[in-house]
Amino acid sequence: MKSLVIYKSKTGFTKKYAEWIAEKLSADLYDYNQINKELFKGYDVVIYGGSLHAVGIEGIKLIKDNLDILKGKKVVVFAVGASPFREETVEEVKNNNFNKEQLEQIRFYYLRGGFNYNKLPFFDKLLMKLLQWKLKRKKVLTADEKGMLNAYQKPADFSRKENIDSIVAYASSSENK
């Protein structure tokens, strides 16, 4: 099966996962900005990875707008965020980004990446400064919130190569959605 991996990454965590997946599958790898929908036609498996912004997957419109072209192909979407893996987080991301019909055609995965404030674009830095300010004003912080505040000073990387194993297994299997 010929595989294509596409990614849209702001701080490098999604790109790292995309590179690992492409390497394991001997897949072609493209940055989001290099893609046009004609490229999809030459592949049996299309894997898209986007970073999370709030609970929205960056660039997901590329896949959703082209599901008609992707019919009959294995379509995988993975989102990369700083939050620990929790079923309720995964469900929230899925429900915020896809409807029921889209999920019938897409296999979705959540991968934990990390947080590097210094690599964020200016506008994202501004938004994250507001979040930092809000968190610092709270009297009681959750463990996740404490970890987030620490990550402003020291970047956190939770990406692990073994996190891609289920994506690779599905993409290389004979299983259809």
Secondary structure as GFF3:
##gff-version 3
##sequence-region A 1 177
A	DSSP	beta_strand	3	8	.	.	.	ID=ss1
A	DSSP	alpha_helix	13	25	.	.	.	ID=ss2
A	DSSP	beta_strand	28	31	.	.	.	ID=ss3
A	DSSP	three_ten_helix	32	34	.	.	.	ID=ss4
A	DSSP	three_ten_helix	37	42	.	.	.	ID=ss5
A	DSSP	beta_strand	45	53	.	.	.	ID=ss6
A	DSSP	beta_strand	56	57	.	.	.	ID=ss7
A	DSSP	alpha_helix	61	64	.	.	.	ID=ss8
A	DSSP	alpha_helix	67	70	.	.	.	ID=ss9
A	DSSP	beta_strand	74	81	.	.	.	ID=ss10
A	DSSP	alpha_helix	87	97	.	.	.	ID=ss11
A	DSSP	alpha_helix	100	105	.	.	.	ID=ss12
A	DSSP	beta_strand	106	112	.	.	.	ID=ss13
A	DSSP	beta_strand	114	115	.	.	.	ID=ss14
A	DSSP	three_ten_helix	117	119	.	.	.	ID=ss15
A	DSSP	alpha_helix	122	137	.	.	.	ID=ss16
A	DSSP	alpha_helix	143	153	.	.	.	ID=ss17
A	DSSP	beta_strand	156	157	.	.	.	ID=ss18
A	DSSP	three_ten_helix	161	164	.	.	.	ID=ss19
A	DSSP	alpha_helix	165	172	.	.	.	ID=ss20
###
